[in-house]
Amino acid sequence: MNIPLKIKKILISLSPKYFINLYVLYKIKRFQAHYPKVISEIKNKDKIKVAFFIIHSSVWKYDGLFQLMLEDDKFDPIVVICPYIVYGQEIMLRELKLSENFISSKGHPYVMTLNFETDEWLDVKQKIKPDIIFFTNPHKLTKDEYYIHNFVGTLTCYVPYGFLLANIQQAQFNQLFHNLCWKIFCETPIHVELAQKYARNKGCNVIFTGFPLLDELIDTIPQNDPWKKQDKVKKKIIWAPHHTIENNERELAYSCFFLLFDLMFVIAKKYSDKIQIAFKPHPILKSKLYKHPAWGKNLTDKYYQEWKNLSNGQLEENDYIDLFLTSDAMILDSISFMAEYMTTKKPSLFTVRDDTIRLKFNEFGQICYELFYKTTIIEEDIVSFIENVVILKKDTMKDERMRFIQKYLMPPHNKSASENIYNYIKNII
């Protein structure tokens, strides 16, 4: 076919980004076009199959919603345990087992995607045939078979696995995943505005419901005491380091782990008669330390085990609701915990790597950040926080945190976030 010279010049002048944008728009329209038809079909069903895809047990946020669906004869919910494939076979198998132990301990019906005897992977579309899928992560961490683009014609939903406070708009609001989802149920009205501002689809699929995890944290009584028994009552402090240990431009480097890993041990031992510390690392931190040239698997496993063995210390890698509720304070740089832990009404110390940290937060994150005690990794600051704010209870920022909770963190409609999501879906179908 002879293409006119003028058209050839226009085509040549177009950048690869132009064609990528066309492809993305095509995918979005293709997915969105299916949803009305799917809704119509689901309405005629006696039973609706709902699959909850889990990759990391520590980011599970669906307990309340799952329970509501279990109690409703209209729904047939099941947890699908998917592989974490980013850091190799060994870590993948470990995470599968962690998730299985976690979900089975809750008594939820579940299915493992990997058959350990035959080494075969489950075909979810054929074996489960879900009408609705709830994802727990928007990133490409699992096999293609369990990613959103494999489920055209299914109502795909997402609740962010953590509060979105980082200033990384593309990753948090405008991945292909976000644009393809049928509905995203988000944390605050500010997050709706951010999606409308940054998502390619202008956030047309984003609904403010509140954050389901907070249902279990706001004015809730703990079910268990996860803390190691001591010979006397001690203040319980959580140390929660983020996974961003890389020091490069691509990563938003929040983590102060390399500045703190020795110091936190020193402090734990120095104040062993007054405090106990729970080491609560981000679930991806261990994988990154395994690959780090100065650490590796042996040193990482040894370090984690030392926290587990410490008489007034412990290692926490799974569910953390009761851990939060029974604690007295947190020392952190793990950003999602900033908002989550705020709901316990207890004080936190944010460890800061450098003074550019404010630039690394979005609009919501900047508001939240101002309500934290802070330190640029000066031992005296950490000790002062423990002695004065935690032990002596001189918490001068408590009233400000309480106002923040009421203004930003309470779900709408005088319902829990889980109820809001459940009611939205129930009304649609």
VEXDREN-2710 file (C-alpha; in Angstrom, 1 decimal):
% VEXDREN-2710
k/r/px/py/pz
1/MET/0.0/0.0/0.0
2/ASN/1.4/3.4/-1.0
3/ILE/1.1/5.9/1.9
4/PRO/1.2/9.5/0.9
5/LEU/4.4/11.3/1.9
6/LYS/2.6/13.7/4.2
7/ILE/1.1/10.9/6.2
8/LYS/4.4/9.1/6.4
9/LYS/6.0/12.3/7.9
10/ILE/3.2/12.6/10.4
11/LEU/3.6/8.9/11.5
12/ILE/7.4/9.2/11.8
13/SER/7.0/12.3/13.9
14/LEU/4.8/10.6/16.4
15/SER/6.7/9.4/19.5
16/PRO/6.5/5.8/20.9
17/LYS/4.6/7.4/23.9
18/TYR/1.8/8.4/21.5
19/PHE/1.2/4.8/20.4
20/ILE/1.5/3.5/24.0
21/ASN/-1.2/6.0/25.1
22/LEU/-3.4/4.8/22.3
23/TYR/-3.0/1.2/23.4
24/VAL/-3.7/2.1/27.0
25/LEU/-6.9/4.0/26.0
26/TYR/-8.0/1.0/24.0
27/LYS/-7.5/-1.3/27.0
28/ILE/-9.4/1.0/29.3
29/LYS/-12.3/1.4/26.9
30/ARG/-12.4/-2.4/26.3
31/PHE/-12.6/-3.2/30.0
32/GLN/-15.1/-0.4/30.8
33/ALA/-17.3/-1.5/28.0
34/HIS/-17.8/-5.0/29.5
35/TYR/-18.9/-3.8/33.0
36/PRO/-22.6/-2.9/32.3
37/LYS/-23.1/-6.3/30.6
38/VAL/-21.4/-8.1/33.5
39/ILE/-23.5/-6.3/36.1
40/SER/-26.7/-7.2/34.1
41/GLU/-25.6/-10.9/34.1
42/ILE/-24.7/-10.9/37.8
43/LYS/-28.1/-9.5/38.8
44/ASN/-29.8/-12.7/37.5
45/LYS/-27.6/-15.0/39.5
46/ASP/-28.7/-16.7/42.7
47/LYS/-25.1/-16.9/43.9
48/ILE/-22.3/-14.5/43.2
49/LYS/-18.7/-15.8/43.4
50/VAL/-16.3/-13.3/44.9
51/ALA/-12.6/-14.0/44.8
52/PHE/-10.2/-12.1/47.1
53/PHE/-6.6/-12.3/45.7
54/ILE/-3.9/-12.2/48.3
55/ILE/-0.1/-12.0/47.7
56/HIS/1.2/-10.8/51.1
57/SER/-0.7/-11.7/54.3
58/SER/0.5/-8.5/56.0
59/VAL/-1.5/-6.3/53.6
60/TRP/-4.8/-8.1/53.9
61/LYS/-7.5/-5.4/54.5
62/TYR/-10.7/-7.3/53.7
63/ASP/-11.7/-9.1/56.9
64/GLY/-14.8/-7.1/57.6
65/LEU/-16.0/-7.2/54.0
66/PHE/-15.3/-10.9/53.7
67/GLN/-17.3/-11.6/56.8
68/LEU/-20.2/-9.6/55.6
69/MET/-20.2/-11.6/52.4
70/LEU/-19.9/-14.9/54.2
71/GLU/-23.1/-14.0/56.1
72/ASP/-25.0/-13.1/53.0
73/ASP/-26.5/-16.0/51.0
74/LYS/-26.2/-13.9/47.8
75/PHE/-22.4/-14.1/48.0
76/ASP/-19.9/-17.0/47.9
77/PRO/-16.5/-15.5/48.9
78/ILE/-13.2/-17.3/48.7
79/VAL/-9.6/-16.2/49.2
80/VAL/-7.2/-17.0/46.4
81/ILE/-3.5/-17.2/47.5
82/CYS/-1.3/-15.9/44.7
83/PRO/2.5/-16.1/44.3
84/TYR/4.9/-13.3/45.0
85/ILE/7.4/-13.8/42.1
86/VAL/9.7/-10.8/42.3
87/TYR/12.5/-12.3/44.3
88/GLY/12.7/-16.0/43.3
89/GLN/11.4/-19.4/44.1
90/GLU/12.4/-19.6/47.8
91/ILE/10.8/-16.3/48.8
92/MET/7.7/-17.2/46.7
93/LEU/7.2/-20.4/48.5
94/ARG/7.7/-18.8/51.9
95/GLU/5.1/-16.1/51.1
96/LEU/2.6/-18.7/49.9
97/LYS/2.9/-20.6/53.1
98/LEU/2.7/-17.4/55.3
99/SER/-0.5/-16.4/53.5
100/GLU/-1.9/-19.9/53.8
101/ASN/-1.2/-20.0/57.5
102/PHE/-2.7/-16.5/58.0
103/ILE/-5.9/-17.2/56.1
104/SER/-6.5/-20.6/57.5
105/SER/-6.0/-19.3/61.0
106/LYS/-9.0/-17.0/60.4
107/GLY/-11.1/-19.9/59.1
108/HIS/-11.8/-18.3/55.8
109/PRO/-12.4/-20.6/52.8
110/TYR/-9.4/-20.4/50.5
111/VAL/-7.6/-22.0/47.6
112/MET/-3.9/-22.1/46.9
113/THR/-2.9/-21.3/43.3
114/LEU/0.1/-23.6/43.4
115/ASN/-0.4/-27.4/43.6
116/PHE/2.8/-28.3/45.5
117/GLU/2.6/-32.0/44.5
118/THR/2.2/-31.5/40.7
119/ASP/3.8/-28.0/40.5
120/GLU/0.8/-26.9/38.5
121/TRP/-0.9/-23.5/38.7
122/LEU/-4.6/-23.0/39.3
123/ASP/-6.7/-21.7/36.4
124/VAL/-8.9/-19.3/38.3
125/LYS/-11.1/-18.4/35.4
126/GLN/-12.0/-22.0/34.8
127/LYS/-12.0/-23.5/38.2
128/ILE/-13.4/-20.7/40.3
129/LYS/-15.1/-18.5/37.7
130/PRO/-15.3/-15.4/39.8
131/ASP/-18.0/-12.8/39.1
132/ILE/-16.1/-10.2/41.3
133/ILE/-12.5/-10.0/42.2
134/PHE/-10.9/-7.9/45.0
135/PHE/-7.2/-7.3/44.5
136/THR/-4.8/-6.5/47.3
137/ASN/-2.0/-5.0/45.3
138/PRO/-1.9/-3.0/42.0
139/HIS/1.7/-3.8/41.2
140/LYS/3.0/-6.6/38.9
141/LEU/4.1/-8.8/41.7
142/THR/2.4/-12.0/40.7
143/LYS/2.0/-14.2/37.6
144/ASP/0.2/-12.8/34.6
145/GLU/-2.6/-15.3/35.1
146/TYR/-3.6/-13.5/38.4
147/TYR/-3.2/-10.0/37.2
148/ILE/-6.1/-7.7/36.2
149/HIS/-5.6/-7.8/32.4
150/ASN/-6.5/-11.5/32.5
151/PHE/-10.0/-10.8/33.8
152/VAL/-11.9/-8.9/31.1
153/GLY/-15.6/-9.4/31.8
154/THR/-15.2/-9.7/35.6
155/LEU/-16.0/-6.9/38.0
156/THR/-12.6/-6.0/39.4
157/CYS/-12.3/-4.1/42.6
158/TYR/-9.4/-2.7/44.7
159/VAL/-8.9/-1.3/48.1
160/PRO/-5.4/0.3/48.5
161/TYR/-3.2/-2.1/50.5
162/GLY/-2.0/0.9/52.6
163/PHE/-2.9/4.6/53.0
164/LEU/-1.6/6.5/50.0
165/LEU/0.7/9.3/51.4
166/ALA/3.7/9.2/49.0
167/ASN/4.2/11.7/46.3
168/ILE/4.3/9.1/43.5
169/GLN/1.1/9.8/41.6
170/GLN/1.8/7.5/38.7
171/ALA/2.3/4.4/40.8
172/GLN/-0.5/5.2/43.2
173/PHE/-3.2/6.5/41.0
174/ASN/-2.4/6.0/37.3
175/GLN/-1.1/2.6/36.6
176/LEU/-2.9/0.6/34.0
177/PHE/-4.4/-1.4/36.8
178/HIS/-6.1/1.7/38.4
179/ASN/-7.6/2.7/35.1
180/LEU/-8.9/-0.8/34.3
181/CYS/-10.6/-1.5/37.7
182/TRP/-14.3/-1.4/37.8
183/LYS/-14.3/0.3/41.2
184/ILE/-11.6/1.5/43.6
185/PHE/-12.8/2.1/47.2
186/CYS/-10.6/4.7/48.7
187/GLU/-9.6/6.2/52.0
188/THR/-10.6/9.9/52.1
189/PRO/-12.1/12.6/49.9
190/ILE/-8.6/13.9/49.3
191/HIS/-7.7/10.6/47.6
192/VAL/-10.7/10.9/45.3
193/GLU/-9.5/14.3/44.3
194/LEU/-6.0/13.0/43.7
195/ALA/-7.4/10.2/41.5
196/GLN/-9.4/12.7/39.5
197/LYS/-6.3/14.8/39.1
198/TYR/-3.8/12.2/38.1
199/ALA/-5.6/9.1/36.7
200/ARG/-6.0/8.8/33.0
201/ASN/-9.7/8.0/33.5
202/LYS/-10.0/11.1/35.8
203/GLY/-10.8/8.9/38.7
204/CYS/-14.3/8.0/37.4
205/ASN/-14.1/4.6/39.1
206/VAL/-13.0/5.8/42.5
207/ILE/-15.5/5.8/45.4
208/PHE/-14.9/7.2/48.9
209/THR/-15.9/4.6/51.5
210/GLY/-13.2/4.9/54.1
211/PHE/-10.4/2.5/54.7
212/PRO/-11.5/-1.1/55.8
213/LEU/-8.5/-1.7/58.1
214/LEU/-9.5/1.2/60.2
215/ASP/-12.8/-0.6/61.0
216/GLU/-10.6/-2.9/63.1
217/LEU/-8.6/-0.1/64.7
218/ILE/-11.0/2.7/65.6
219/ASP/-12.4/2.3/69.1
220/THR/-11.9/-1.5/69.0
221/ILE/-11.1/-3.9/71.8
222/PRO/-8.1/-6.3/71.0
223/GLN/-8.9/-10.0/70.7
224/ASN/-5.4/-11.2/71.8
225/ASP/-2.2/-10.0/73.5
226/PRO/0.6/-10.6/70.9
227/TRP/3.4/-9.3/73.2
228/LYS/6.0/-11.5/74.7
229/LYS/5.4/-12.0/78.4
230/GLN/7.6/-10.0/80.8
231/ASP/8.4/-10.2/84.5
232/LYS/6.8/-6.7/84.9
233/VAL/4.6/-4.3/83.0
234/LYS/6.6/-2.4/80.4
235/LYS/5.8/0.1/77.7
236/LYS/5.2/-1.6/74.3
237/ILE/6.9/0.1/71.3
238/ILE/6.6/-1.0/67.7
239/TRP/9.5/-0.3/65.3
240/ALA/8.3/-0.3/61.7
241/PRO/11.0/0.3/59.1
242/HIS/10.1/0.7/55.4
243/HIS/11.5/-1.3/52.6
244/THR/13.0/1.6/50.5
245/ILE/16.6/1.0/51.5
246/GLU/17.9/1.7/48.0
247/ASN/19.6/5.1/47.7
248/ASN/18.7/6.2/44.2
249/GLU/16.5/8.6/42.4
250/ARG/13.9/6.1/41.3
251/GLU/12.9/5.1/44.8
252/LEU/11.3/7.4/47.3
253/ALA/13.9/6.6/50.0
254/TYR/12.0/6.8/53.3
255/SER/13.8/3.9/55.0
256/CYS/16.2/4.7/57.8
257/PHE/16.9/1.0/58.5
258/PHE/20.6/1.1/57.8
259/LEU/20.9/4.0/60.3
260/LEU/18.9/2.3/63.0
261/PHE/19.3/-1.5/62.9
262/ASP/22.1/-1.4/65.5
263/LEU/20.8/1.5/67.5
264/MET/17.4/0.0/68.1
265/PHE/19.1/-3.1/69.6
266/VAL/21.2/-0.8/71.9
267/ILE/18.1/1.1/73.0
268/ALA/16.1/-2.1/73.6
269/LYS/18.8/-3.6/75.8
270/LYS/19.5/-0.3/77.6
271/TYR/15.9/0.1/78.6
272/SER/15.1/-3.6/79.0
273/ASP/13.5/-2.9/82.4
274/LYS/11.1/-0.3/81.0
275/ILE/10.2/-1.1/77.4
276/GLN/9.8/-4.0/75.0
277/ILE/10.1/-3.5/71.2
278/ALA/8.3/-5.3/68.4
279/PHE/10.3/-5.3/65.1
280/LYS/7.6/-4.9/62.5
281/PRO/9.4/-4.6/59.1
282/HIS/7.7/-3.9/55.8
283/PRO/7.0/-7.3/54.2
284/ILE/9.3/-6.5/51.2
285/LEU/12.3/-5.4/53.4
286/LYS/13.5/-9.0/54.0
287/SER/13.5/-9.7/50.2
288/LYS/15.5/-6.6/49.5
289/LEU/18.0/-7.4/52.3
290/TYR/18.5/-10.9/50.9
291/LYS/19.6/-9.2/47.6
292/HIS/21.7/-6.5/49.2
293/PRO/25.5/-7.0/48.7
294/ALA/26.3/-6.1/52.3
295/TRP/23.6/-8.3/53.9
296/GLY/22.4/-11.4/52.0
297/LYS/20.2/-14.2/53.3
298/ASN/22.4/-15.4/56.2
299/LEU/22.9/-12.0/57.8
300/THR/19.3/-11.0/57.3
301/ASP/17.9/-14.2/58.8
302/LYS/20.3/-13.9/61.7
303/TYR/19.2/-10.3/62.3
304/TYR/15.5/-11.2/62.2
305/GLN/16.1/-14.1/64.5
306/GLU/17.9/-11.9/67.0
307/TRP/14.8/-9.8/67.4
308/LYS/12.8/-12.9/67.8
309/ASN/15.1/-14.2/70.6
310/LEU/15.5/-10.9/72.4
311/SER/13.9/-11.2/75.9
312/ASN/12.2/-7.8/75.6
313/GLY/11.9/-7.9/71.8
314/GLN/10.0/-9.8/69.1
315/LEU/9.6/-10.2/65.4
316/GLU/6.2/-9.5/63.8
317/GLU/5.7/-10.4/60.1
318/ASN/1.9/-11.0/59.7
319/ASP/-1.3/-9.4/61.0
320/TYR/-0.8/-6.4/63.2
321/ILE/-4.3/-5.3/64.4
322/ASP/-3.9/-6.5/68.0
323/LEU/-0.2/-5.5/68.0
324/PHE/-1.3/-1.9/67.2
325/LEU/-4.2/-1.9/69.7
326/THR/-2.1/-3.2/72.6
327/SER/1.0/-1.1/72.0
328/ASP/1.9/2.3/73.6
329/ALA/3.8/4.0/70.7
330/MET/5.5/3.5/67.4
331/ILE/8.8/4.4/65.9
332/LEU/8.5/4.3/62.1
333/ASP/9.4/5.4/58.6
334/SER/6.8/3.0/57.0
335/ILE/4.5/5.6/55.5
336/SER/1.2/3.7/55.3
337/PHE/1.3/3.1/59.1
338/MET/1.3/6.9/59.6
339/ALA/-2.4/7.1/59.0
340/GLU/-3.3/3.6/60.2
341/TYR/-1.5/3.9/63.6
342/MET/-2.9/7.4/64.0
343/THR/-6.4/5.8/64.7
344/THR/-5.1/4.1/67.8
345/LYS/-4.7/7.7/69.3
346/LYS/-1.2/6.8/70.4
347/PRO/2.0/8.8/69.8
348/SER/4.6/8.1/67.0
349/LEU/8.1/9.1/66.2
350/PHE/8.9/9.4/62.5
351/THR/12.6/8.9/61.7
352/VAL/13.8/11.1/58.9
353/ARG/16.7/10.4/56.6
354/ASP/17.0/14.0/55.3
355/ASP/15.1/17.3/55.3
356/THR/13.6/16.8/51.8
357/ILE/11.1/14.3/53.3
358/ARG/8.1/16.8/53.0
359/LEU/8.5/16.7/49.2
360/LYS/8.0/13.0/49.2
361/PHE/4.4/13.2/50.5
362/ASN/1.3/13.9/48.6
363/GLU/-1.3/16.5/49.8
364/PHE/-2.8/14.0/52.4
365/GLY/0.6/12.8/53.5
366/GLN/1.9/16.4/54.2
367/ILE/-1.1/17.0/56.5
368/CYS/-0.5/13.7/58.3
369/TYR/3.2/14.3/58.6
370/GLU/2.8/17.4/60.7
371/LEU/1.2/15.5/63.5
372/PHE/4.3/13.3/64.2
373/TYR/7.2/13.7/66.6
374/LYS/10.3/13.6/64.4
375/THR/14.0/12.9/64.5
376/THR/16.9/12.9/62.0
377/ILE/18.3/9.8/63.6
378/ILE/19.8/11.4/66.7
379/GLU/19.9/8.9/69.5
380/GLU/19.0/11.6/72.1
381/ASP/15.8/12.3/70.2
382/ILE/14.7/8.7/70.3
383/VAL/15.6/8.3/73.9
384/SER/13.7/11.6/74.7
385/PHE/10.6/10.3/72.9
386/ILE/10.7/7.0/74.9
387/GLU/11.4/8.6/78.2
388/ASN/9.1/11.7/78.0
389/VAL/6.3/10.9/75.5
390/VAL/6.0/7.2/76.1
391/ILE/7.0/6.5/79.7
392/LEU/6.0/9.9/81.3
393/LYS/3.0/10.4/78.8
394/LYS/3.9/14.0/77.9
395/ASP/2.1/13.7/74.6
396/THR/1.7/17.3/73.5
397/MET/0.3/16.4/70.1
398/LYS/-2.6/14.2/71.1
399/ASP/-5.3/16.8/70.7
400/GLU/-4.2/17.6/67.2
401/ARG/-4.2/13.9/66.3
402/MET/-7.8/13.5/67.6
403/ARG/-9.0/16.4/65.4
404/PHE/-7.2/14.8/62.4
405/ILE/-9.0/11.5/63.0
406/GLN/-12.4/13.1/63.2
407/LYS/-11.8/15.2/60.1
408/TYR/-10.1/12.7/57.7
409/LEU/-10.2/9.1/59.0
410/MET/-13.8/8.4/59.9
411/PRO/-15.8/6.6/57.2
412/PRO/-18.9/8.3/55.7
413/HIS/-22.6/7.5/56.2
414/ASN/-22.1/6.5/59.8
415/LYS/-21.1/3.1/58.6
416/SER/-17.9/1.2/58.7
417/ALA/-15.7/1.3/55.5
418/SER/-16.5/-2.4/55.0
419/GLU/-20.2/-1.8/55.3
420/ASN/-19.9/1.1/52.8
421/ILE/-18.2/-1.2/50.2
422/TYR/-20.6/-4.1/50.9
423/ASN/-23.7/-1.8/50.5
424/TYR/-22.4/-0.2/47.3
425/ILE/-21.9/-3.6/45.7
426/LYS/-25.2/-4.9/47.0
427/ASN/-27.1/-1.8/45.6
428/ILE/-25.5/-2.3/42.2
429/ILE/-26.3/-5.9/41.8
END
